[in-house]
């Protein structure tokens, strides 16, 4: 009977543990103890989910049974699934999640393929597997063709963007103000160019890419207002903007709508069209520079339209007139993590970009806005007047660059902006004296002018416009009678990422990149770095001694005997013997450093292993002893 009672108690304890585990997993309470809250939803995502009107179905496809599946993908699949469960809980019934394992030759696999999911190939075994997402609302469907662990820090942004985009029935409207032929020859200009027997110009590839996501609305520089239904605004190399249009842009920014602003101190497009004789006379080229000093001054941005940036480290190799290859420091070929902001959606995945005679931007001292550099040059960067580039050769330009530190080429400015027009809408310019033109009647604004931002305003500013042209971003070729474009760098991706990021909802813009679930052991990394530093210093010492001995040997070998033969003098033999002894000693020191490094790390790993193995039993034992003592009392 006593044995039966103990068995019953053990059985009830097991049932209780199972029920407690089930109840704990069902309780909608989570504690995220990570440094960057990678397992928590941002406020922007929660606001976006709260605005869902019709149910959204989320289908996660993951071939968990595929052989040879990398462990990194298995862990990341669990991470994606847990994140999606948080979306379901936060949406309060508006989002449903289905996790599907598409086995080969099944309807699930056919559905994944038909939806556009891309099968990936396992490294071991070569078996294909699916790891993608399908989001559906009514007849709208969007997909993430393939997840990759390399983009883990933007997982929340990608999921939120997909759920938000499936709710958009129409394309968002992107206003475009530019003096450059980014959209190619307009229909109005087509007939005139045909009469002049000139070849019409096609649209730049960047505009073709943007037209897939946005409906582009062209705004003339002479306009006095912006269309009222724009979702975002793109201003590229502005020329001759009327004061009222600048006021409209200012109110657009203060109203919380995002603006993409590309200025340029030296536009290659207009430099090519300039009159060489006029330039030789010192007149300069027209429309080469662009600036909006009133707006930039109010938005705490410093920008000099008369200076270009030169980077000696990231100079582009160009071919000179004589057929030689030279490094041109004002043509920037930026690459590597040190050039791009790894926390921004627009730049984190970039590998290389190219800018042509760009300027730089910075925040004015004492500014209250948040100025986030997105693209920066190296420390070997200086600036020079753009007028000096008219006849200078690449080698001469490099000599005139004096490094003064890193420069910011592109930045994101956010916060509560102050208006550039504190007195309200500017009045129309009066007609010229003696003109019979009637005075225009002032149109009263529908609402009072904003003096500062309603909420958080967003401005992307970049000090170059040439990077948007095909000449510096794609290589075009004929493909079965059609013109195809192959990117030569990430200029197109940079433009598309930035405009799509700005053109999204304010909820999406507020989402920032987070860390990764892979947490490196910083203590071990520091130990390895310290040992490597010591190891490297020993190597440097060895190299120096080796160089000294080799120099001495060369001097000794220069002393020839009869018949021009080398005479092995006692001095030379002693130097060789000393070198061999030093070399053997240094090799022994290297072995000792490596052994000491491994001993320290292995000792730390063993301590952690023992601690992990014994921690749980010790805690259970302590709790059991405490419970036994208190129960006995």
N, C-alpha and C positions, 0 to 999 in steps of 0.2 A: 504493500500500500504506500509505503514511504517512497519506494522507487517510482511508482506510478505518479505520485504527486510531483516529484522532481521532473519527470518527463513532461508532465502537463505544464509545469512552470516554464521549462525550456521552450516547449512548443508555443506557449502564449507569448514568451519573450520574442521569438522569431516573428510571429505574426504581428506583434506590436512594432518591431523594427521595420517590417515591410510597410505597414500602414503609415508609420511616421514618415518614412521616406516618400511614400506616395503623396501624403498630405503636404509635405514640404515642397515637393515639385509642383504641386497644384496651386500653392499660395502665390498670388501675383506680386511678390515682394522679392527684389533682388538687391544685393549689395555689390557695387562695382568698386573694388579696392585698387584697380590699376591706376598708374600715375596719370595717364591721359584719358581716363574714362572711355576706353575703347569698346566696352560692352554696354554703354549707355547711349540712348538716343538723344540727339541734340534738341534744343527747344524749337529750332526751325523745322525739324522733321515732325515733331509732335503737332505743331501748328498746321503743317501741310496735311497730316493725317486727319486732323479735326475738321478740315474743309471738304473731305470726300463726301459726295452726295449719293452716288450710286456704288454698289458693291464692286470691289476689285478682287479678281482671282489671281493668285500667284502660284505658278507651277515651277517648282525647283526640280530640275533633272540632274541626277547624279548616279553614274554607273558604279555603285559601291562594290559590286562583285567582280569588276574587271581585274584580270590577273596582271601583276606587275605594276599596279597603281602606286605612284609615289606617296610616301607617308605624308609629305607636305600637303598634297591635295586632299588626303583623308582628313587631316586636321583642319584644313581650311574649309572643307565642306561642312564640318561640324560647326565651325565659326559662323558661316553664312546661314546655316539652318537656325542657330540660336538667335542670330540677329533678326531674321525674318519672324521668328516667334514673338520678339519684342514688338515688331510692327503690328502683328495681329492683336496683341494685347492692347497696344496704344490706340489702335483704330476702333476699338469697341464694336466689333462685329462688321465693320465696313471692309475688312481685308480678310480673305481666307487663304490658307496655305496648304498646298498639296505637294508632298515630297514623293517623287516618282523615280524608280530604278529602271531605266529603259534597257532591258536585256536585248541581246541581238535577235533580230528577226521577229520582233513583236510589234503590235500596234503602237506601243509607247515610243519605240525607236522611230517608227515612221512619222509619228506626230512631231517628235523633236526635230527630225530632218526637215519636214514640211514647214515648220515654224522658223527655220533659219538657224537653228543651233549648230555650232561647228564641232564635229567630233575631234577630240585630241588623241594623241598616240602616246601610250605608256612607254616609258624609257626601257623597261625590261619586258621582253616578250612581244612588244610591238602591237598589243591589242588596243583597239580604239575604245574610248570612253567619252561619255557626255557629261559636261558640268556647266550648265547654263540655266537661264531663267526666262520664263514667259509670263508676262503680266497682261491681263485681259480685263477690259471694262466695256460691256455691251459689245459693239462690233469693232472696237479699237484694240489693237494688240501691239505690244512692244517687247523686244527681247534683249537680253545680254547673251550674245552668241557663245561666249566661253569665259568663265571666270579664271583668273590667274592670281596666285598668291602674291605676286609682285605688286599688285594694286590693292593690297589689303587696307592700307591707310585711307583709301577713298571708298571703302565698301559702303559706308552709310550714304555718302553723296550719290554714288551710282544707283543704289536702290531707290533712294528718294527721288532722284531725277527721273527714273523709269516710271515710278508710280505717278509722279506728277504729269509726265508727258502723255501718259495714256488717257488722261482726262482732258487733254487739249484737242478740241475738234478741228480748229482752224490753225493755220500757221501764224506764229507771232509776227508782228510787224516791226521791221527794223528800218528806221530812218537813216538815210545816207546823205551827208553833205561833203562834197569833195570837189576839188579842181582837177583831179587826175582822171584819166580815162579807164577807171577800173571796170566799168560795165561795158566797155567797148563802144563801138559806133552806135548811136541811138537811131531809131527809125527816121527821125526828122533829119539827121545828118547824112543818112545813107544815100538819099537821092542826090544831094549836093556833091558828095564824094564821087558818086558814079559819073556825074557830069564833069567833074574835074579829073576823071580817070585815075582816081586814087583808090588804093585797096582799102576796104573797110577793116577796122581793127576788131578782133574778137574780144570777148570779155576775158578778164584775168581769171585764172583758175580759182583763186580764193573767193571770188564772187559766185562762181558756179557752185562751189562747195556750200557757201552760206545760203544760196537760194534753195537748197534742199531742206533747210530747217526754217528759214524765215521768208516772209514776203517783203521784199525790199521796196521801200518807198523813197524815191529820189526827191530831195529838197534843194531847190536852187539857192545859190549864195545870196541872191538879191531878194529872197523872200523875207517877209516881216514876221512870220510866225511858223510854228511847227504844226503838223497834223495832230489832232487831239487824241488819236487812238494809238499812238506809237507805244510799243513795249520797251524799246531800247533805241539808242541813237549812236550812230557811227560818224565821227567827224574826222576826215583824213585830209591833211595838208590844206586847211581852209585858206581861201583867198577872197578878199573883198567882202567879208560878211557884214551885212548891214547892222547898225547898232541894235535895231529891234530884234533881229534874228539872234544876236548874241544874248540879248535879254531873254528871249524865249528859251535858249539853251540853258541859261542860268536858272530859270524857273523850272525847267525840266529836271535839272539836277536836284534842286531844293525840294521838288515834289516827290523825290524818292526813286525816280527812274534812272537806270544806269546809263553811263555815257562812255563810249570808246573814243579816245582822242589821240590821234597820231599827228604829231608835228614834225617838222624837218628843217634843219639849218642848211641843207644842201641837197635839193631834189635832183636826182640824176635825170628824171624825165624832162624837166624844164631846162637843165643844163645842156642837154643834147639839142634842144630846140632853140637855144640862145644864139644870138648873132656874134660870131667871133670878133668882128671888127669893133662892135660895141664893147665887148669885154676888154679888147686891147686898149681902148680909149679910157678904160677905167669906169665905164658905165655900169658894169655888172650885168647879170642876167635877171630877167624879170621872173617873178613868181618862184624863184629858187628857194626862198626861205618862207616859213610860215610861223605864225605866232598869234596867240590870243592873250596879250598881256593883262587886260582887265580881268578876265576870268581866272587866269593862273595866279595873279596877285591876290585875289580874294580867297582862292583855294589853297593858299600857303605853299605854292609850288614855285621853285626857282628854275628858270630855263633861259639860256642865252641863245638866241636864234642866229648869232653871228659866229659861233664857235662849234667846231666838230671835235669828236673824241678820237684819239689814236691810242691803240693798245699794242705795245711792242710784243707782248707775249702771244696774243691771239690775232696777229696780223694774217691776212689772207695772201696766199701766193698768187701773183698775177704775172702775165706775160707782158714785158715791155716792148717798145717799138723795135728794138734791135733783136728781138727773139729770145732775150734772156728772161729768166724767171726771178722775180724779186718779191719780197714781202712788203705788202702795202698796209700799214698799220691803221688807216682810217676805214678800211674794209674789214669789219670784225667777223671772224669765224669763231663763235663762242661754243664751247663744248665742255662737258663734264659737270659734276654735281656742284662744283664751286661757282658755276655761272648762273644756275637756276634755283629758284626758291622751291625746296622740296616739300613745303607745306601747302603750296597753292595748287588747286586743281588745274590751273592753266599751264603750269610750268613743270610740275613734278615729274612727268613722264618724258620730258624733252631730252634729246641727246645732243643736237647741234642746231644752231640758228645762224643766220648771216644778216648783218646790217651794213648798209652802204652809207658812209659819211654821216653817221648819226650824231646827235647831240646827247646831252645828259640832263636828267632832272634830279632835283633834290628838294627836301622840305626846308622851308624858311625857319630860321631860329625862333624858338618860342611858340611854334605851332601847336594847336590843340587837336588837330585831326590825326588819324592813324595813317601813317605813311609806310607802306610795306613794299620794299624792293622785290621785284620779280626776276629781273635779269640784270646782272652786274658784270663788269669787266674785271680784269686782273689788277693787281697792285701796280703793274708796269704801264699805267695809263696816264696820259696827259691830254691837254686840249690845245687847239690852235685856231686862229681865225680861218673861217671857211674861204675867204677871198684868196688866201695863199695857196689854195689847191688848184687854181685855174691853170697854171703852167708848171707846177712842180712835178718832178719825177718821183717815183716811189722811194728811191734811196734818199732823196733830199727831204722828203716828208718825214722819214724815220729819224733823221738827224735833228729835226726841229721839235720832236716830241720830248718833253721833259716829264718823266713820271711823277705824279703827285698823289697816287692812291687810286682806289677803286672808284668807278663811276657807275651810277644807276642809269640804265637805258630805258627800262620800263618799270612802272610801279603801280600799285593799287592804293588809292586814297579813299578812306571811308570815315564816316562820322557825321557830325552836324555842321554843315557848311553855312557860311555867311554869304549873303548875296553880294554880287559885284555891282549891283545897281541900287544903292540905298535910297536913292531919290525916286525909285520906281521906273516905269517904262520911259525910255528916252524919246524925246519929241522928234518928229521928222525934220530933216534939214530944210531951211527955208529956200524957196526957188531963187535962182540967180537974179541979181539986180537987173532990171530992165526986161525981165522975162514976162511974157503974158500968161504963163502957166498959173492957173488958179491954185490958191493955197488949199492943201488937202485938209479935210476935216478929221480931227483926231478921233480915233475910235476908242471908246471907253472900254477898259478891260472888264470881263465878266465877273472877275473876283479880284479882291485886293492883292497886290503883289506880295510874294513871300519874302520875308526878311532873313529867314534862316530855314534850315531843313525841318520838315515835319517830323521825320524819324531819322533813320540812318541812310545817308546818301552814298553812292558808290561811283567813283571815277577811275577809269583805267587810262593812264597816260603813257605814251611812248614817244621817244624823241627821234623817230625815223618813219618814213613812209615807203621807201623803195623796197623794203623787205616783202611788201605785199605783191610785187610784180613777179610775173612768171620768169623773167630773166634771172632772178636770184633765188628762185624757189623750186622750179620744176624743169625737167628736160622733156621736150615734146618730140614725138615720133609718130610715124604712120603705122597704123595697125589695121590691116585689111581695109584700107581705104578711109579709115577714120583717124582723126588726130587724137592721140592719147598722151597723157601727161604722167611722168614718173617723178615723184619728189626727189630732190637731191639733198634736202635737209628737212628740218622740222618747222620751217616757216609757216606752211599751210596748217599744220596741226596746232601751232601756237595761235594763229589767228582764229581758227575754228573753235578751239578750246576756250579762248578768252571771250569771244562774242557769245557763244552758247552759254557760258557761265554767267555772263552779265545779263543775257536775255532771259534767263530763268526767273522764277519767282524770287521775291525777297527772302522767302523762307529757305530756298536752296542756297542763295548767296551767303546766308549766315552760317551754313555748315562748313566747318573747317576740316582739313585733313587730320587724322588721328595717327597714333602710333601703331605698331604691329604687335601681334600676340606673341611673336618670337622675342623673348627677353634674354639678351646675352648676359653671361655671367661677368659682370664688370670687374669683380675682384680678380678673376683669372686673367681677364684681358689686360688689366693693369700690371699684373705680375709678368705676363709675357712681354708687354711693352717695355717694362723696366729691364728685364733680362736682355731683350733685344737691343736696347740702348747700350747696355754694358758690353754686349757681344759686338755691337757695331764699333764701339770705341776701340776695342781690342783689335778688330779687323783694320781699322784706320791706322792704329799704331803699327801693326804688322806691315801694312802697305808702305808706310813711311820708311820703316827700317829696310824693307826690301828695295825701295827706290834708292836709298843711300848706298846700300851694298852694291847694287847694280851699277850705280854711277862710279863707284870706286873700282869695280871690276873693269868697266870700260876704260878707265884711265890706265889701269895696269896692263890691259890688253893692247893699249896703244904703244907700249914699249916693246918693240920688236928686236929680236936678236939677229945673228948672222943668217943670211939666206931668207930674210924676211919671215922668220919663224918665231912663234911665240915662245918665250922663255918662261917656264914656271918658276918664278922667283919664290923664295920663302915668304915674302910679304903677301903675294897673291895666294899662296896655299893657306896661309893663316886666315886671310879674309874669307876664303871659301869655307874653311872649317868653321869660322864664327857664324857665317850665314846659315850653315846647316844646323848648328846647335840652336840658333835663334828660331829657326823654322820649326824644329822639333818641339821646342819649349812652347811656342805659340799654339801649336796643334794640341798640346796637352792642356793648355789653358782653355781652349775652345771646348774640349771634351768635358772639362770640369764645370764650365758655365752651363752647358746643356744638361749635364747630369743634375746640377743643383736646381736648375729650372724645373726639370721633371719631378725631382724629389719634392719640392715645395708644392707643386700643383697636385701631384699624386697624394701627398699627405692631406691636403685640403679636401680633395675628392673623397678620400677614405673617411675623413671625419664627417662629411656631409652624408655619405652613404650610411654610416652607422647611426647618425642622428635620425635620418629618415626612417630607418628600419626599426629603431627602438622607441621613437617618440610616441607613436600610437599605443603600443603595448604598455609603456610606462605610464602614460596618461590614464589608460583604462585601469591599470593596476592601482594607481593612486586613488582614482575615483572609487574603485571597488573596495579598497581598504577603508576609505573614509565612510562609504555607505555601510560597510560591515560594522564599523565601530559605532556609528550613530544608531544603526538598527539594534545592536546589542544593548545599547544604553536605553 
